[in-house]
Amino acid sequence: MNYEVVIGLETHAELATLTKLFCGCSNKFGAEPNTQVCPVCLGMPGILPVMNKKGFEYALKVAIALNCEINRFTNFDRKSYYYPDLPKNYQISQNYYNLGIDGYMDISVNGSPKKIRIHNVHLEEEAGKLIHPEETGANYSLVDLNRAGVPLLEIVSQPDMRNVDEVDSYMQTLRKILLYTGVSDCKMQEGSLRFEASISLRKKGSDKLGNRVEIKNLNSMKSVLKAIEYEAERQREVLDRGETVARETRLWDEVNEKSERMRSKEEAQDYRYFPEPDLLPVLIDEKWLSAIKNSIPELPLERKQRFIEKFKLSDYDAGVLTEEKVLADLFDECVKLLDCPKAFCNWITNDLLREVKDRKLDINDLKIKPKQLASLVEIIEKGAISSTIAKEVFSEMIQTGKEPQKIIEEKGLAQISDEGLIESVVDRMIASNPIVIEDYKKGKKNALTFLVGQVMKETKGKANPRIVNELLSKKIGNIN
């Protein structure tokens, strides 16, 4: 039987505030366990939470960027459940009046646009973290509450995705929006961006949704895609046997690449939601809403379109540039300094990304500055160095952050434009390659290319290639 896969995603993004959502504890990652805690995030009796305004505004910014209808009246609710990393035995979340509802996000899959609806965007506090020292043979778990109370944005999509390509595009696009708006660093390796997938199958042509299964413990985007493919196939086999897919939550086993049952799927009533009595509702007036709207920067799709229209870049190049905000920012700053958009695009999308990959660099910690790259391109345009030497200079710039002119001077890389010096090398190459000269006379034009290469090799790439070509063409043409 033919089935259609129906997929929805829940995205959890830790917000990049300085402090936690309801107390003044630091929101810095990587501190010693239980050193960033206080009576509020430890859930001590008598404590009172105070909302972090910046965290709320970050959440509001994302809700607007995702085209949500904003609830002007919103409040927080208690989500009650027991787990060792939840010291209060309830989580402050939103249920009845979510910050944003009924939004959408545009994605593109192989050049085809699609609109993915957003069910809601809401703000809540993080739980702590359990540490299992299994490799030591210990039969206990440790609790680190540094993360408890960190502001967490949850974005819930409608089940509008039908395959892993759409899911991949959704995740990548959403990540870019979170980065461009500056609300999260989206470091999955640190847990600041997490996804949970809900998968169900239904007969093709049917509108009736099947029982959905939620997959947790997805530590990378690659894991999300693998888990969806595995779960879709597992459900297909269950249905083909004439059985019913259980509505449940499953954990993804990264090592064995399969999912395992965790528990039956909870309903909202299982959490016994009720309004948080220690926090006042939040009223969003027009002035506040307008201020947040105006603070939202140009988003990835808008920026990509501007690069295509204004700088005549290809769809592919504009897409690569806007994939990471730091690259798009670098390009924008460079073209403000020097009107050479195609050159900057080539350096960033080819040479820069190759250096990042080869040297395993963090793209957010690059030493090169817009003024330095603009200076390098200007030096090339003036003919002061060849393109070959420029690549050597660029590599040094990436490693050291030095100015291009300083590197050229220190390494003696300035281009040789003295016609007399170049001519002497050209004469030697002609004299030592008589067979190549004969080949050229017989019409083999690549013979000239070979000789140019020999001259450049002899001068260690410093000879002005225009002068080399002119001299070789002239001299070979005069040989009888």
Steps between C-alpha positions, in 0.01 A plus 500: 500500500619854426542727800569869540745605771377788716765688700495781752786646702535652844804724525658605829741793487680631806497880491830687518417721798762580762284363781231237549131554433373554854811576707835677475720191463744491210392338174856412398569152364775277637528607866578248774185303597258676735698825518244713315203444730300689761190438716275590203638247249545243779128524578542591867183568706381860495691607190340737248596512130558828313473489120804584288372771265777444245415129478134584441595749227723243330208257491270772368751584227499140374120477512481810280770369263293182461194703399304402811191666634620656825291455813492850650398337829724213596592327822699211642368164618628221719567172322507236772708185476766324704856449384827525696624798295186705573546627858155663536318196355344743253629700208397859434378492141213632284192305406180704501629825346804419291708798396452436127251284310403415140824604334689363201849470357597481134747228403649390169560139394699451179389844386131439574345727767278366776327661796524319835242611754607579856252383764644707783805669647529508878751577772593274789782420739755223444528201728835396647715224361558141610853366472542124480858392584446162333857467380615485865266213580304717745138405569381855563435822308607855583288814467642828370256789547708767324262471204182511712321827431683587178255672260375249244301581189279224363383517138237246401431440132186358349543150348561648154820321401494185288864393460846552644593758234223726625599435860863585423401825330269588791775445758762692302265792431384524861858483627594789272207709626606439861858598417408804290271636772780449752284319756697173520844367410336176374790277610353151489817356653427710811128425499390854418307374196303175513234335288232243573320338210143372487436243227186325384388315188169514317363351182581708196207722413357485853462806726481292817820514703646180642626453855806716541825397661732757653876445473732654761876498565586643158843657540558628148309585185645188344351295786159661443500392135621147576243458778215611274600257226533216751171577674306533174624158391424348843143630491459378142595149608258515795212606275587241234465231767146623563593639843440845649783746559515583871479866596823533695827681561817327383870570557747506213799270548783680321741207513266232363298745287160387621226625732393336825175541691519747789138544613146544374429847358372751755197721452483861619282401797777272625703808586219666702565845356378797702592872497824591679380691811837667569528681165276774365360474146695691235318762295665590170399848385542641150806708590688199641398277209609760243837542672566126481387483136737783410789324674474192276785504246480394137418129504682233293255471209471879469876537506549229241253671267678834546835343415351356180327820390754763609829321437388267217618190687373157403235333713762246611764757599247716685381188681852407611570854620183519707535148643700648788432850628871564555567440127216725387618772740857471368379531139278800578781684679748426221282637219451819702878547491562395139254449214614151397210271601593210269859495626393505865242230435767275345747552783240431769311209342809323364828589671366597843275198536778271377735639768229453764448139395868407459606659828185394688437860609195637679343732246398739779862545616661608172788746533454662161321837497301666216760775462776240456315303232411824320867599513605166348251529213614858434865386487404230247299748291804730483711211371741514795479121552384207291195290583730213599691715748171648622386155613821458700448842659137422576591175674747690719233762578262227619767355729644819644254782441784709353449774240556374142757769417706406806500132397607593147788711631613248764505210253621695198195407297456821300432440133786546253395745230850593383484404132874454476512247784204307364643504147822334615301215654281472189809474279641219714173306490479532120860388459459197727173377346551469120256209469226709664572783255462258207170376645375859519591560136303187408190659654508352850389808693537330838875516441483871579318423824778259593766767444306756704488246781876444477569873525266532799669201664844650444391831656313321783171640376613862524521590130220713363303246292383765252858599418606133483226421248580805287873429488460129423244560225718765342827305519360163387322671214830643377680163502539355149 
